[in-house]
Amino acid sequence: MKIAQISPLYESVPPKGYGGIERIVSYLTEELVALGHEVTLFASADSETKARLVAVKEAGLRLQSPPVRDPIIHHVHLLEMVFAAAAEYDILHFHLDYLHLPFAKRCSGVSVTTMHGRLDLPDLASLFVRYQEMPVVSISDAQRAPLGWLNWCATIHHGIPEKQYLFHAKPGSYLAFLGRISPEKGLDRAIAIATESGIPLRVAAKIEKSDYEYFVSTIKPLLQNRLVEFIGEIGEKEKDEFLGNALALLFPIDWPEPFGLVMIESLATGTPVIAYPNGSVPEIIEDGETGFLVESIAEAARAVARVHSLKRKQCRETFERRFTARRMAQDHVALYHRLCSEGTKSDGRELRVVKSAA
């Protein structure tokens, strides 16, 4: 198939540091190429891919200096380039949330959109009601809840390359937190869990400009805790050791997480996950098998004390069975073929096989 992957421009593909959407776009693109498809990636020029790269901007917008003031301008350029060449592809796969929808609706070609973010924001329903016939993919069943009436064609769980992370058979002596510093990610809870359990916590986290005030007012004072080591933002190469050498990953989120890529990265290293059961978490973590689902800081601390009862090999085997990039790509190919056979409009029937098996 001739497939176009259209990535956001905020980060390169793959990102240099933190960047979940761009990382998934990279994994999917490379696996599609490996499966023999003719893939074009629309992304920033500093992206690295075996696909044909159409460069829209010289570098990812987040790291540019001077800072980019209006990222929408550059995404409009992106859309102009994509739709000018739309006839060259069997399918256009968008990862831009909703920005492209007015154009895709009027394009005669076949397109599909993966929704990567939260869908419970109040303004989204009034927008999507105008595009409810457009085929969309969820990254978890839980993600769909606020907009269950959309034309959901499949749930396709994320996957990462099987050899991206090594299996670490022996547990480490610290707890790990990896992600953004923002209220919904629950770093304050993670610090409280570490304090309650008496186990050191290592924090590898990115601070967005929009969350800097929260970091200064709420998180920075908590970093004085002698059990807490703040590392900062880390790249892909550092993640294997950081996650693999941990006793457990703490994922005490306070929002309806659409997926939570760090959970499967942790499982890939053999490290179990202790998480609050919000959003997609119960779809990813099997309570008592690959981690523990908890409802409070006290319960999480008790789970830390029991984490040695979990088998790290089982965490790795679960990853290999459910969350590899190859499985993710194969699921997408099945969906692409189905949508192309139906034409530009999907009839709303879901291809339920394109979901990682529990």
Secondary structure, 3 states (H helix, E strand, C coil): CEEEEECCCCCCCCCCCCCHHHHHHHHHHHHHHHCCCEEEEEECCCCCCCCEEEECCCCCHHHCCCCCCCHHHHHHHHHHHHHHCHHHCCEEEECCCCCCHHHHHCCCCCEEEEECCCCCCCCHHHHHHHHCCCEEEECCCHHHHHHCCCEEEEECCCCECCCCCCCCCCCCCCEEEEEECCHHHCHHHHHHHHHHHCCCEEEEEECCHHHHHHHHHHHHHHHHCCCEEECCCCCHHHHHHHHHCCCEEEECCCCCCCCCHHHHHHHHHCCCEEECCCCCHHHHCCECCCEEECCCHHHHHHHHHHHHHCCHHHHHHHHHHHCEHHHHHHHHHHHHHHHHHHCCCCCCCCCCCCCCCC
